[in-house]
Amino acid sequence: MKKNISKLQHPAVRAVVNKLYLIGCLLTVSLSCWIYQILPVRAEPLTPPKTCQIGVYLTSLRDFDPAENSFAANFWIWSVCPFEKMKPLETLKVLDSKEVSKNYDRFSRNENLSDLFGSSKNVFWSGQEIGTTLYYNWDTNNYPFDRHVLQIILEETQLDASSFVHTPDFAGSSYQKDMNLAGWKITDFKISQVNFPYQTSFGNPSIPKDISYRSRVVISVTINRESKVSFFKLSLGVYAAVALSIITLLLDEDFGDRMGIFVGTLFAVLLNMQTATSELGSSNSVTLIDFIHIMAIIYIFITASLLVYTRFLSESEQEQLSRDLMRRFAVPILSGSFVVLNIVVIAHAAIVG
């Protein structure tokens, strides 16, 4: 017995035993991990967020103001909830609004006849009329062929999306078909719900993360400009100025008189451009109206340069050459190219919208 114990205490034997023990421990840990992975894991039950059905009926769109980057709207909004204490209309906020007015608050308890809240015998309906003026960045680059998607965004302000989300009433939501849009027409109407992320928990200790979500109801209305009368009012003076400057090349009047006409047409184009900018609102890019005015200014400068050239020809006793150059080449080329360029840029704007 003592002999066997002394053998176990031998350094070489003890090293082998330690290695075997270590291998056994590693095998045990690996086997435990493998068993843990193949066994089904029970997920903690998640409580779904509460919800109410939200619907919108748009009754008015008006005061489209590109210069002030705004438009106004009136609409009815309603909610249908399974519990009386849930009142989402009271905690909704109209985003990007200048002014908001709320009227005609209504509330009623009704028998549940829908499939949305199947377990609830009764549902609680509330309705409200809202009038608001909203900010909107009007992109008038392709005026008068511009198309716009106006959005009314309503956001839950108290509860996180993990606690409450909206359910849009797709069937009941719509817009008043006979509303007067003053030169516009509605081509599409949509209502949707999104959970909008905020990169903050707003200091709420019940939200254990640095990002929170809020439920939003988004009403999107696509409108197209139907009337083109305002475009012709803004561009007619420009076309008249260019036509007058080109016709001046055909006249045999005094040089000073003809230069006076060019100065007058140039002043008229610049003044018309300021009027268009004030009506359509300033833009950081070149709009269709801007491009037409810029082309007009360039063509007026070209005709003025040609007039100066004819003056030099006249002083060199080459008046006949001057007349032939203007009437056979300059006037047809300037007129034709200006018309073609306008057709191209207007057609492009009409396609792009």
Secondary structure, DSSP 8 states (H G I E B T S, - for coil): -HHHHHHHTSHHHHHHHHHHHHHHHHHHHHHHHHHHHHS----------EEEEEEEEEEEEEEEETTTTEEEEEEEEEEEESSTT--GGGGEEETTEEEEEEEEEEEEEEE--SSTTTT-SEEEEEEEEEEEEEE-----TTTTS-EEEEEEEEEESSS-TTTEEEEE-TTT-EE-TT---SSEEEEEEEEEEEEEEESS-TT-TT--SS-EEEEEEEEEEEEEE---HHHHHHHHHHHHHHHHHHHHTT--S-HHHHHHHHHHHHHHHHHHHHHHHHHH---SS--HHHHHHHHHHHHHHHHHHHHHHHHHHHHTT-HHHHHHIIIIIIHHHHHHHHHHHHHHHHHHHHHH-
